[in-house]
């Protein structure tokens, strides 16, 4: 497309691209924006190296004029978006990119690959957090996705309220709290379960978490308390009928005097399994496969469409796709969320014909509407507030605030429509 647009003279036409979802994943009532901080860093560093340009030339992918253009590529346009951690609904303009056609279209795959994955993880994680009743959840899914997605998933889950991750690279790169426990292989390495427990206690002290279900859970619990004493920090249970097993484990720990020893459960948990344990004496959860695969929705379904471009003058022309079942709404947009007097979200309002830099984005006339779009990139310069570990913490705090806005119906796990309507004005 860039090559053909350069040839036709349209590559430099000013355009507005928009990333949005036509619908939420089946049965979901809201989604959570994530990946913005990662994406901004990637866009800032997006360049074509000599080896890549050489490959394009040797394989005659594009013409010489396009190679010259790509050799100097650096995004110099503007971008606005929903703040990372915010909720979104069908039609929400999550990211608006204003640039030349060539600059904006070449970022399409990067934008969608980051946002589709991170949003799917964060949206699943938010559902799990909402039914955990305040009990901490650790992200433990690195072995269930690729090595790069593992780091991204840990960050997205943390933004949506997970307490920690077992992925140390995510801790190093994004400043996330990390945690870990021993695996069954550590137990099986030793000649006895007692020797394994003793080795772990000798290394990490009695506050460690001992895995007690390698052989027999009651026997493992008894041995764990014998080895670490009643000051044992936690036990982890990774198998069995969890509601029954956890209740028995709590009773056994209390009888052994380990009344402050916590119980962490893992074992293929998802939001439904966590909800089923709401009445059980579980202190913490560890979630792997389900969170890094979006709990059955591994992509958020976002698309990236051209919605406006300038004509021969400075006027913007609205353009839109009208295909059956793939309709898009053209035009530059701004977005507000209408709240009731108690601060509960009632409606997503998309203002057509007003660009994201319109005055309506800054102040609500009634005080009951919250502007949703914030500047992310201005003339090629990324807003550093959204980058790195500080940006990640900012997104997490924003998510915690936004979740308080959602109607109580948003947290039902049963299938349903978006919890608030999207209205175009």
Secondary structure by P-SEA (a helix, b strand, c coil): caaaaaaaccccccbbbbbbbccccccccbbbbcaaaaaaaaaaaccccaaaaaaaaaaccccaaaaaaaaaccccbbbbccccccccccccccbbbbccccccccaaaaaaaaaaaaaaaaaaaaaaaaaccccbbbbcccccccaaaaaaaaaaaaaacccccccaaaaaaccccccccccaaaaaacccaaaaaaaaaaacccccccccccccaaaaaaaaaaaccccccbbbbcccaaaaaaaaaaaaaaaaccccbbbbbbccccaaaaaaacccccccccccccccccccccccbbbbbbcbbbccccbbbbbbbbccccccccccbbbbbbbcccccccbbbbbcccccccccccccccccccccccccccccccccccccaaaaaaaaaaaaaaaaaccccccccccccccbbbbcc
